[in-house]
Amino acid sequence: MKPFTTPYAFLTERLRGRGAKSAWIEYLITATCGIGNMLFGYDQGVMGSLLTGPSFEATFPSISNGNSTLQGFAVAVYELGCAAGALTVIISGDKFGRRLTVMVGELIIIFGAILQASSSSLAQLIVGRIVAGFGNGMAAAILPTWNGECSRSKNRGRAVMWQLNINLFGIALAYWVDYGLAASTSTSNNGWAWRLPLGLQSAFSAVTIVLALFLPESPRVLMRNGKFDEARNVVDMLSLEEDPAIRAAEAVLVSLIENALQEDFQSDSQWQAIFTQGRPRFFQRLVLSAFVMCMYQLTGVNLITYYVPIIFQNTLKFSRHLSLLMSGFVGLEFWIASFIPIPLIDRLGRRPLLLFGAVGQCVSMAVLAATVAYPSNKACGYVSVVCVFIFNTVCAIGTNGLAFLLPVELTPLQTRGTSVAISTGFFWLCNFFVVMISPVLISRIQYGTYILWACTNLSFIPVIYFFIPETCKASLEDIDVLFENNPKWLLGPQSKKKMAKITEDASVLTEAVLHERKESAPTVDMVENASSK
């Protein structure tokens, strides 16, 4: 019996022996990436509810004495760690691969979670959040890339949407964990009310590490590092079907990737290339990738995700118990709404969903501003709650998953690791900005906070329409061709037609390879003649 060289080879052999199709391996990769991303969502939801708990306030009184700036910093410092961790992926993402980068990031998260859960001072809590953020930044920067590069073109949108669906489940789980411990938070001497939710972060990381051991590296990053034979084995693993058309498509894909990597991009030349255009339009694609990620943060989504318990309790004057209960339903509804775009993303396309999200988010924030302006009016309070639910629904359908999918699709393989890392770094810096200023804005300009986010959403509509291209159902290599053949920034309106033509040409090439293979395949007579000799 031939020994297995890696855990994922063992898993694949078992799946093949049971007649499993490649989809199962894709599903496992998506599930692993989702569980890894779950911590991002969990941390977003968990801290906002803990801030108003008696036990948390007793342990960290300096946060709870009306100091909104320090309160915002204690929460937002996590994002600074995330930004630093994301930037390390510039080196580790390509050099050490997607899997190893994820596993190292998750180990760092475990250490940070332990520091937070065992905190006895504000300084230790802040250090723990920075450490956990650093690990999460590493993992979150590379998980969508690993998932997207291991998915087939027709499934890539759904795969990343499923990943972000699990992320939103983390937000819902955090709210309900906090609500479930609300009885304990009624006393100031029960530290488990906040230590347990913070320590629970490490469980998701441990599961992610174990699953990642049994899954393959991205074939594209293997080829980038010159491991062509191993990359072909992974491509074969991800397509266990014996359909000749699929095999022909694989051959074309491998050939395209090899051609794209003929030029050796070392770290220095990659940095030089990424800030120039060239035929692949490196800089344009970096800018679009960074814009999409920053856009997500500047919708105001994390104002609601992080601080919805405070909005309910301090702005709308709900009781703490009711605020936590309503926050739980907000998180649950956000997660349920994220199922809606899964069947739509590869049917309707990316651009329609993005435009829908920007318009809906703008309107819901504007109405929220109008109703929050009258906190003593019960009817306005009810409408405010409805607006929060509507905003989350629209965001889950239109913006949430695409903020992580499009950077993978828009960047070329030669600079994808660096481009996505830089974009994710901007993502976390914008996240820090939003989370840091939100408590200050809520306390000082109140309903003006929501007017601000309504205006930012309004400004995104023309940018999406004119600059963001349609990438639905196209291979990552076909998207490269779109940018190479159309050297202009205003690519959005005509991109769907142009991409359809490129995809059609790629299908013709696949048919040619399939025909060539059929022509060169031995006939029955040839096999019989050879065996009779």
N, C-alpha and C positions, 0 to 999 in steps of 0.2 A: 504493500500500500504506500503510495507516494505521500510524504509528510506535507502538512499544510504549513506554508511559510508565514501566513498572517491570519489573525482571527477572522477577518472579513472573507478570506478565501474559504475558510471552513464553513461559514454561513452560506456563502454562495453555492458551494458544492452541495450542501444540504438542500437548499432551495431547488437547485437544478435536479437533484435526485428525486424530489417529490413533484417534479413537473411544474414548479412555480414559474411564473412569467416575470419578466424584468420589472413589471409594475410594482411587485412586492418590494423590491430593493429600493425603487424610487419612493415608495410610501414610507419605508423605514427611514430613509434619509430625511424626508420631509418631516416625519414625526420627531426625529432627533433634533433637527434644526428648530422645530417648534418648541420643544421642551427647553432647549437652550435659550430660546428667545422669551420663554415664559417668565424668566426672572426679570427681564426688562419691564414687562407688564406688571408683574407682581410688585416690584419696588415702586412703580408709579402709583399704585393703588394703596399700598400699605402705610406709607408715611403720613399722608394727609389725615387719615383717621386717627392715627396715634397721637398727633400733635395736641389734640384737645382732651386726651385721657388724663384723669387725676393722677394715676401712677406715673405716667410719663412726665407730667408737669412737676410732680414732686421730686423726681430724679434730676430733671433738667429745668430748674426754675427760671434760669436766665432766658430760655426760649419762650417761656409762657407768660412773661410779664409785660405783654403788649408790645414787645420789640419785634415788629413785623420784618425788619431788615435781617436780624439775626435768625429769625424763624425761616425766612426764605433761604438764607445762606446754608443753614444746617441741612435743609432738604436738597438744595441745588448743588451743593458741593459734590454730590454723587456724580453729577453730569460732567464736572471738571475731570474727575477720575476717568469717566467714560471717554472723554475727548482725548486724554493722554493715551489710554489703552488703544483707542482706534488708530492713532497715528503710528503705533508700533507695528501695526499690520502692514504698513508700507514695506517693511523688511520681511517680517515673518510670514505674511500671507503667501508670497511667491516662493521664498527660499525654503521654508519648512513645510509648506502645504497648508491646506484648509483644515484638515482633521487635527493635526498637532496644535495648530494655533487655537482652535476651539477648545481642545482638552486643557491646554495650559491656562487659557482664560478662565475656564470653569474651576480649575484648582485654586486660582487666585480669588475667585468669588467665594469659595468655601471659607478661606482664611478670613476674608473681609466680613462675611456673615457672622463668624464666631466672634470677631472683635466687636461688632455692633451689639450682638445679643448679650455679651458679657460686660457691656459698658457700665462704668460707675461715674463717669464724668463726661462732660460735653466734648472735651478734647478727644477722648477715646472714641466716642460715637462718630465724630467727624472724620478721624483717621480711618475707622472701619468703613465708613461710606466711601471715602476716596479709594481705598484698596479694593472694595467690592466693585466700585464703578470702573476701576482700571481693568479688572478682569472681564466685566460685562462689556466694556468698550471693545476689547479684543475679540470677544466671541460675537457680539452683535454686528461688528464690521464685516465679518467673514461668513457668518451663517447663511445669509441670503445668497451670497456668491456661490458657496458650496452647493446649496440646494438648486439654484438656477443652472449651474454648469452640469449637474448630473441629471437634469430633467430634459425630456424631449421637447421639441419646439411646441407641439400641440398641447403639452401639459404644463409648460413652464409657468404660465400665469396662475393656473390653479394651484400648483405646488407651492408657490410663494404665498398665495392667499391663504392656503391651509396653515402654513407656518405662522402667519400673522394672526390667524384665527386663534391658534393656541396661545399666542402672545396676549390676546385680549382676554382669554380665559384666565390668565394670570392676574389681570386687573380685577376681574370679577371675584376670583378666589380671595384676593387680598382684602377686598371690602367685606366679604362674608366671614373671613377669619376674624377680622377686627370686630365685626358685629357680634359674632359668636362669643367673643371674649368681653363683650360690653358689660356683662354682669360683674366680672372681675375688676373692670376699670372703675367701678363705683367706689372703690376704696383706694387710697393712695399708697398702701403698703404692699400691694400685690404686683411685683415686677414682672411676673409671667405674662401679664396682660399685654406687654409690649415686647418682652424678650423673646417669647415664643414666635410671634409673627416675623420678627427680624431673623431669627435663627432658621426658620423654615426655608429661607432662600437656598441654603446649602443642599437641601434634598434634591432640588431640580438640577443643580450642577452635577451631583453625584450620578444621577440617572443618565444625564447627557454624556458624561465621560464613559460610562460602561457601554452605552449603545454605540458611541463613536468608534470604539475599539473593533467593532464587528462590521464596519461599513467602509466602502472604498473611498480612496482619494479622488478628487476631481480629475478626469482624464485630461482636461485642458491644462491643468497646472503640472501634471506629470509630463506632458509633452513639452511644456515650457521649460522644464528642467532636464530635457533630453532623454527622458525615460519612455521612449516610444513603444517598446514592447509591452511594458506594464500598462501603458495607456490604452493600447489596443485590447489588452485583456480586460480592462475595466469597461471599455466600450462594449465588448462582447458580453460581459457580465450584465450590463445594463440593457442588453437586447438579447435575451435568451431565445426569442422566437426564431424559427428557422425560415421565415418568409424571405424569399430571395430579394424582394423589393426593399425590405428593411436592411438586409445585408449590403445591398448596393448603396443605399443612402448612407450607411456607416462608412463605406469606403470613400465616398465623396467627402463626408465630414472630416475624416481623418486626413485626407489629402488637403483640404482647405486649411485645416489647423496647421499642418506641417508647412504649407506655403506661407502662412501668416507669421510663422516663427523662423523663417529663413534668416532674418536679420536678428543678430544676437543683441538683446536689450539688457545690458548690465545696469547696475543701479545708477551710475552717473549719466549714461546716455538716456536712460528712462526719464530721469528728472529733467534733462534738457528737452526731451521730446514732448513731455506732457504739457509744457507751457508754450509749445509751438503748434502750428496747425498741421502742416504736412498733408500728404494725401489722405491719411486716415482721419484727419480733423481731430487730433488728440485734445487740443485745448477747448474747442467747442463742446466736445462730449464731456469733458471734465466740468465745465461750467453748467451744462444742463443737468448733470448728475448732482452737483452740489446744490443747484437751485431747487430741484425736486425735494431733496432732503430738508433744506432750510424752509421751504414752503410749508411742509407738513407741520413743523414746529410753530410757524408764524400764523397758522390757522387759529391758534388759541386752544387747541385740543388739550394741551397739558395744563392749561389754567383749570379746566374742568376735571381732568383725570386726577391731578394731584390735590386740588383744593375744593372739590365739590362738597365734602363734609363741612368745610369752613364756610363755603358759600351758603349752604342750607342753614347752618347754625348761626352765623354772625350776620349775614346779609338778610336772609329771609326769616330769621328769628325762630327757626324750628328748634325743638329740644334736641339734646345730644342723642338720645335714643332714636328719635325719628330721623335725625340727620344721618346716622349710621345706617338705619334701615333703608332710607331712600337712596343712599350712596350704593348700597348693595344691589338694589334694583337697577340703578344707572349702569353699574359695571356689568350686570347680567344682561341687560338689554344691549349694551355695546357689543358684547360677545355674540349674542344671538344675531344681531344685525350683520356681523361679519361673515355669516354664512351666505348672505345674499349675493355678494360679488363673485363667489367661487364659480358658479356655472356661467356667469356673465362675462368674466374677464377675457376669456378666449373666444367669445362670440361677438360681443359688442365692441371690444377693443379697449385700449388704454385711454385714448383721448376723450371719448364720450363720458367715461366714468370720472375722469379728472375734472372736466368742465362741470358735470353734475355736482360734484363735491364742492367746488369753489362757489358756485351759485347758491347751493343749499346752505352752506356754512355761513355765507355772507348774510342771507336773509334771517336765519335763526339767531345769529349774534345781534343783528339789528333789533329784532323783536325782543330779545332778552334784555338789551339795554333799555328799551322803552318800559318794560315791566319792572325791572329792578329799580328803576327811578322812583317807584312808589311802593316801598317795602311794607308800609302799613295797610295797603290795600290787599285784601285776601284774594280777590279775583286775579290781580296781577301776580301774586305769589304762585297761584296754581298755573298760570300761563308760563311763568318763569321755569317751573319744573318741567312742563311739557316741552319748552324750548331746549332745555338741556338734553332731553331724550331725543328730540328731533336732530339736534346738532350731532350727537353721537351716532345716530343712525346714518345720516348723510356722510359723515366722516368715515364710518366703517365701510360704506359702499364705495365711496369715491376716492378717498385720499390715503387711507391708512396703509393698505397693502402696497399700493403703487409707489409710495415713497421709498420702499425697499426693493421693489421689483425693477423699476426703471433704471436705477444706477447700475445694476448688473447688466441690463440689456443695452444701455447706451454707451458703455465703455468697451474699448477693444481689448482683446486678450493680452496684447503686448504690455498694456499699462493698466489693466483692470484692477490688479491688487492695489497699486498705488492710488489710482483714481477713486476707487470705492473707499479706501482708507481716508483719503483727504476729505471726501464728501461726508463720510460718517463723522469725521472730526468736526466739520462745520455743523452737522446735525446736533451733536452733543453740546457744542458751544451755544447754539441757538436755544437748545433745551435749557441749558443753564440760565441763559438770559431770561427766558419766559418764566421759569420756575422761581428765579431770584426776585424778579420785579412784581410778580403777580400779587403776593400779599401786600406789598406797598401800594400798588395800584388800587386794589380792592379797598384798602383802608383810606386812601386819599382822594381818588377821583371816582370811586364807586362805579356807577353805571357807565361812566366814560370809558372804563376798561373794555367793555363789550363793544362800544362804538369803535375803539381802536382796532379790535380784531375783525370787525365787520369790514373796515376799510382795507385791511391787508388782504382779506379774502377777495374783495372786489378787484384789487389790483392784479391778482393772479390770473383772472379770466383771460385778458388779452395775451399775456405771456404764454399761457398754455396753448391757446389757439394758434398763435403764430410761430412758436419756437419748438414745441414738443412734438416729435414725429410719432407716427403710429408704428408699433413694433409687434403687433398681435400675430401669432402663429409663424413668425419668421425665426429662422435659426440665428444664433448669435453672429454667425459668419455672414449671413445675408444682411444683417443690420450694418455690418462693416461696409458691405458693398453700397448700401444706401448712402452712407456718408461720403464714401470715396467718389461716387458718381454724381453727387449733388453738393458741390463745395459752396454752400451758402447757409446763412443762419436762419432765414425764414423758411424753414423746411416743413412746418406743421401742416398747412392746408392741403398740400399735394402729396404728402408722404404715404397715404394709404394706397393711392393708385400706383405710385412708384414702387412701393414694397410688394404689391401684388405682382407686378411685372418681374421683379427680381426673384420672387419665390417661384414663379412660373418657369423662369429660365433655369433655376436650380433643379426643378422637377424634370426638365428636359435632360439635364446632365445626368441625373440619377437614372432615367430611362436608358440613356446611352450606355452607362456602365452596366446596367442589368442586361441589356441586349448583348453587349460584348462578352459578358460572363456566360450567357446562354450559348453563344456561338462557340466559345472555347471549351465548354463543358463536354466531357466524353459521352458519346451516345451509347446505347445498349449494345449495338453491334461491336463497337470498339472495345467495350469492356469484355464481351464474350470472346472476341478474337484474342485479346491479350491474355485471358485466362486459359485459353486452349493451347497457348504456345508453351 
